[in-house]
Amino acid sequence: MRKSLHLHVVACHRTLTKTLHFHSFSSQRSCTFLGPNLPDVWVPREENSSPHTLLPQKFQWANDGHSAAILEGKAIAKQIKLKVADEISRMKSEIGKFPKLAVVLVGDRRDSHTFIHIKLKACEKVGIETVVSELPENCTENELLNVVSSFNDDKDVHGIVVQLPLPQHLDEERIVNVVSPEKDVDGFHPLNIGNLAIRGRKPFFIPCASKSCIELLLRHGVEIKGKRVAIIGRSKIAGLPTSLLLQRHHATVSLLHAYTKNPEQITSEADIVVADVGIPNIVRGNWIKKGAVIIDLGTNQVKDPSSQVFRITGDVCFEESVKVASAITPVPGGVGPVTISMLLSNTLDSAKRAFGMV
């Protein structure tokens, strides 16, 4: 029995080693891309080159007394979706195939159903086929694992999304780990996160919210290299992978969490602030350095006491911070639309790999 177990472990180790080796890439390559319009971050930008910017020049790393520039994400998301839709249209005409995304939804959380509806609608608009598997709140872990495994084995499925959070009785890490790394379009699998963390390696996918942060900063002409960044929150969905991706862009990153001492002081020294906490308005205006750029990843449902209507708000107190920062993302309408477009882009990339088009 022990010998059999030992052989099984060795075989698994060899398979994993082979996978890691096959998908590593040489640091000497000059044309490695981490997503739409993201440069090879290991190749320094030429000194005389200037980034394309959507921001007025006066708002870059300075504040002249006016309100901050608003980093809208809708226009960027539209550009990415148009590009994805065009590639899918050409894919259908050339080889008669198209991407397919599988979505797994457990329980009746209102926010989860809302997010899934948005994702499905976006997929429909660009030509990505979708299949949804809904399980009851009290489903067993094995039932959920079987659903995910079936999508892993389905050659017609190119991306798998397990909507988080899951009910407490389910082991979230175990479920995420079962998703095939090559279909993990959310980018949460340990292989993808691990390869993002290691120089010289390229993950199959980067988490969509993290890609969105970088895309917003680059497309609005915000320089990242050499800047101080404070990331408030270290979730695997956004905070942690965003810190890894920003380091690839040569930022100096501080990752703040529940046990961080003096978070206000650390944040007030940052050129870029990324909030990923899930607590409405936890980041106040007096936390922000004058002229800083703020990326708010918070998506919190808050009930208006006067009207009893729910509204979406971020982790950053917008009314206070907009008077201090040079630029800030709104909630909603900032990072959210770009994040959805990145999911579409990841799914397209997976299909292109499956069809041998990359």
C-alpha positions in Angstrom: 0.0 0.0 0.0 2.8 2.4 0.9 4.7 1.6 -2.2 1.6 2.2 -4.3 1.0 5.6 -2.6 4.7 6.5 -3.1 4.5 5.8 -6.8 1.3 7.8 -7.1 3.0 10.8 -5.4 6.0 10.6 -7.6 3.9 10.4 -10.7 1.9 13.5 -9.6 5.1 15.3 -8.9 6.5 14.5 -12.3 3.3 15.6 -14.0 3.3 18.9 -12.1 7.0 19.5 -12.8 6.4 18.8 -16.5 3.5 21.3 -16.6 5.4 24.0 -14.8 8.4 23.5 -17.1 6.4 23.5 -20.3 4.6 26.7 -19.5 7.6 28.7 -18.2 9.0 31.3 -20.5 12.5 32.7 -20.9 13.2 36.0 -19.3 15.2 36.9 -22.4 12.1 37.0 -24.7 11.2 40.5 -25.7 7.5 40.0 -26.7 5.8 38.4 -23.7 2.3 39.8 -23.0 0.3 39.5 -19.8 -3.0 40.6 -21.3 -4.6 43.2 -23.7 -2.2 46.1 -24.2 0.0 45.1 -21.3 3.7 45.3 -22.2 6.5 43.0 -21.4 7.0 44.3 -17.9 10.6 43.0 -17.7 11.7 45.2 -20.6 12.2 48.8 -19.3 10.3 51.6 -21.1 12.5 53.8 -23.3 13.3 57.0 -21.5 12.0 59.2 -24.3 8.7 57.3 -24.8 5.5 58.6 -23.3 2.4 56.6 -22.4 -0.9 57.2 -24.2 -3.0 59.1 -21.7 -6.7 59.7 -21.3 -6.0 62.1 -18.4 -5.5 65.8 -18.6 -1.8 66.4 -17.9 -2.5 68.5 -14.8 -3.9 65.5 -13.0 -0.9 63.3 -13.2 0.8 63.1 -9.9 -0.3 66.6 -8.9 -3.5 68.3 -7.7 -4.0 71.9 -8.6 -7.0 72.4 -6.3 -9.6 71.0 -8.5 -11.5 67.7 -8.0 -9.8 64.5 -9.1 -10.1 63.2 -12.6 -12.6 60.3 -12.8 -11.1 57.1 -14.2 -14.1 55.8 -16.0 -13.9 52.2 -17.1 -16.9 51.9 -19.5 -15.0 53.3 -22.5 -12.0 51.0 -21.9 -14.3 48.0 -21.5 -16.1 48.8 -24.7 -12.9 48.9 -26.6 -11.8 45.5 -25.2 -15.2 44.0 -25.9 -15.2 45.2 -29.5 -11.7 43.6 -30.0 -12.9 40.3 -28.5 -16.1 40.3 -30.6 -14.1 41.0 -33.7 -11.7 38.1 -33.0 -14.5 35.7 -32.2 -16.3 36.7 -35.5 -13.2 35.9 -37.4 -12.7 32.7 -35.5 -16.2 31.5 -36.5 -15.7 32.5 -40.2 -12.3 30.9 -40.4 -12.7 27.6 -38.5 -16.4 27.5 -37.6 -15.7 27.4 -33.9 -16.2 29.8 -30.9 -15.4 30.1 -27.2 -17.6 28.5 -24.6 -17.7 29.5 -20.9 -19.2 27.3 -18.1 -20.5 29.0 -15.0 -21.1 27.2 -11.7 -23.5 28.9 -9.2 -24.3 27.6 -5.8 -27.1 29.0 -3.6 -29.3 32.0 -3.9 -27.1 35.0 -2.9 -28.5 38.0 -4.6 -25.2 39.6 -5.4 -23.9 36.3 -7.0 -26.9 36.1 -9.2 -26.4 39.7 -10.2 -22.8 39.2 -11.1 -23.6 36.0 -13.1 -26.3 37.9 -15.0 -23.9 40.6 -16.0 -21.2 38.1 -17.1 -23.7 36.1 -19.2 -25.1 39.2 -20.9 -21.5 40.3 -21.7 -20.7 36.9 -23.2 -23.8 36.9 -25.4 -22.9 40.3 -26.8 -19.4 39.3 -28.0 -20.3 35.8 -29.2 -19.2 33.6 -26.3 -21.5 30.6 -25.8 -22.4 29.9 -22.1 -23.7 27.0 -20.0 -24.8 27.5 -16.4 -24.9 24.8 -13.7 -27.0 25.9 -10.7 -26.8 23.9 -7.5 -28.8 24.3 -4.3 -27.4 26.0 -1.2 -27.2 22.6 0.6 -25.4 20.7 -2.1 -22.6 18.4 -1.1 -19.0 19.1 -1.8 -18.8 15.9 -4.0 -21.8 17.1 -6.1 -20.0 20.4 -6.8 -16.7 18.7 -7.5 -18.4 16.4 -10.0 -19.9 19.4 -11.8 -16.5 21.1 -12.1 -14.8 17.9 -13.1 -17.3 17.3 -15.9 -16.6 20.8 -17.3 -12.8 20.0 -17.1 -13.4 17.0 -19.3 -15.7 18.7 -21.8 -13.5 19.7 -24.7 -16.1 22.2 -25.9 -15.7 24.2 -22.7 -12.8 26.6 -22.7 -13.4 28.5 -19.5 -14.8 27.7 -16.1 -16.1 30.2 -13.5 -17.1 29.0 -10.0 -18.9 32.0 -8.6 -17.5 33.0 -5.2 -18.1 33.1 -2.3 -19.4 29.6 -1.8 -21.6 28.4 1.2 -19.6 28.0 4.4 -19.9 24.2 4.4 -18.0 23.9 1.2 -14.2 24.0 1.0 -13.6 26.9 -1.3 -9.9 26.2 -1.8 -10.5 22.6 -2.7 -13.1 23.5 -5.3 -10.9 26.2 -6.9 -7.9 23.7 -7.0 -10.0 21.2 -9.0 -10.6 23.6 -11.8 -8.2 22.9 -14.7 -5.5 25.6 -14.7 -6.0 25.8 -18.5 -9.7 26.6 -18.1 -9.3 28.8 -15.0 -10.3 32.0 -16.6 -10.7 33.6 -13.2 -7.0 33.0 -12.6 -7.4 31.7 -9.0 -5.7 28.3 -9.4 -2.5 27.9 -7.4 -0.6 27.2 -10.6 -1.7 30.5 -12.1 -1.1 32.5 -9.0 2.3 30.8 -8.4 3.5 31.5 -12.0 2.3 35.1 -11.6 4.5 35.4 -8.5 7.7 34.0 -10.1 9.8 35.9 -12.5 10.4 34.0 -15.7 7.0 32.2 -15.6 3.8 33.1 -17.3 0.4 32.0 -15.9 -2.4 30.8 -18.2 -4.6 33.5 -16.8 -4.3 36.6 -14.5 -7.2 37.4 -12.2 -9.6 39.7 -14.0 -9.8 42.5 -11.3 -6.0 42.7 -11.2 -5.7 43.0 -15.0 -8.3 45.7 -14.8 -6.3 47.7 -12.3 -3.3 47.7 -14.6 -5.3 48.4 -17.7 -7.0 51.4 -16.1 -3.6 52.8 -14.9 -1.8 52.3 -18.2 -4.6 53.5 -20.5 -5.0 56.6 -18.4 -1.2 57.3 -18.6 -0.4 56.7 -14.9 3.2 55.7 -14.5 3.6 52.6 -12.3 7.4 52.0 -12.4 9.1 53.2 -9.2 5.8 54.4 -7.6 4.7 53.5 -4.0 1.5 51.5 -4.0 -0.6 50.7 -1.0 -3.0 47.8 -1.5 -5.6 47.5 1.3 -6.8 43.9 1.4 -5.1 40.7 0.4 -7.8 38.5 -1.0 -6.9 36.0 -3.7 -9.5 37.5 -5.9 -7.9 40.9 -6.2 -5.6 42.2 -3.5 -2.9 39.5 -3.6 -2.7 39.0 -7.4 -2.8 42.8 -7.9 0.3 43.2 -5.6 2.1 40.5 -7.7 1.2 42.1 -11.0 2.2 45.6 -9.8 5.6 44.3 -8.7 6.0 42.9 -12.2 5.6 46.5 -13.3 8.3 47.6 -10.9 6.2 49.3 -8.3 7.1 49.3 -4.6 4.1 47.6 -3.0 2.8 47.5 0.6 0.0 44.9 1.2 -2.1 46.0 4.1 -4.4 43.7 6.0 -6.3 43.3 9.3 -3.1 43.0 11.3 -1.3 45.9 9.8 -0.3 48.6 12.2 -0.9 52.3 11.3 -2.7 51.6 7.9 -3.6 55.2 7.6 0.1 56.3 7.8 1.2 53.7 5.2 -1.6 54.6 2.8 -0.9 58.3 3.2 2.6 57.8 1.7 1.4 55.9 -1.4 1.3 57.3 -4.9 -1.3 54.7 -5.9 -3.9 53.3 -3.5 -5.8 50.1 -4.3 -8.8 49.3 -2.0 -10.0 45.7 -1.8 -11.7 45.3 1.6 -15.4 44.9 1.2 -16.2 47.5 3.8 -18.0 50.7 2.6 -16.1 53.9 3.0 -13.4 52.5 5.2 -10.7 54.5 3.3 -11.3 58.2 4.3 -10.0 61.3 2.6 -7.4 61.9 5.4 -5.8 58.6 4.4 -4.9 59.9 1.0 -1.7 61.6 -0.1 -2.4 64.8 -2.1 -2.2 63.9 -5.8 -2.5 60.1 -5.3 -4.3 57.9 -7.8 -7.1 55.7 -6.3 -8.3 52.4 -7.7 -11.5 51.3 -5.7 -12.2 47.6 -6.1 -15.0 47.7 -3.5 -18.5 46.6 -4.5 -20.7 46.9 -1.5 -24.5 46.9 -1.4 -25.6 49.6 1.1 -29.3 50.4 2.0 -30.2 54.1 1.8 -31.9 54.8 5.2 -34.1 57.4 3.7 -35.4 55.4 0.7 -34.7 51.8 1.8 -33.2 51.3 -1.7 -29.9 49.5 -2.1 -27.1 51.2 -3.9 -23.6 50.2 -4.8 -20.7 51.9 -3.1 -16.9 51.3 -2.9 -14.4 50.9 -0.1 -13.2 54.5 -0.5 -15.2 57.5 0.7 -15.5 59.1 -2.7 -16.9 62.5 -1.5 -13.8 63.1 0.7 -11.1 61.5 -1.5 -12.1 63.2 -4.8 -11.0 66.5 -3.2 -7.5 65.1 -2.4 -6.6 62.6 -5.1 -5.5 63.5 -8.7 -7.5 60.6 -10.1 -10.0 58.1 -8.8 -12.2 55.3 -10.1 -16.0 55.7 -9.5 -18.1 52.9 -8.0 -20.0 51.7 -10.0 -18.5 52.4 -13.5 -14.8 52.2 -12.8 -13.0 48.9 -12.4 -16.2 46.7 -12.7 -16.8 47.1 -16.5 -13.2 46.5 -17.3 -13.1 43.4 -15.1 -16.0 41.8 -17.0 -14.2 42.6 -20.3 -11.1 40.8 -19.0 -13.1 37.7 -18.3 -14.2 37.7 -22.0 -10.6 38.3 -23.0 -9.4 35.4 -20.9 -12.0 33.1 -22.3 -11.1 34.0 -25.8 -7.4 33.4 -25.1 -8.3 29.9 -23.8 -10.2 29.1 -26.9 -7.4 30.3 -29.1 -5.0 28.0 -27.3 -7.4 25.1 -27.6 -7.8 25.7 -31.4 -4.1 26.2 -32.0 -4.5 29.8 -32.9 -1.7 31.1 -30.7 
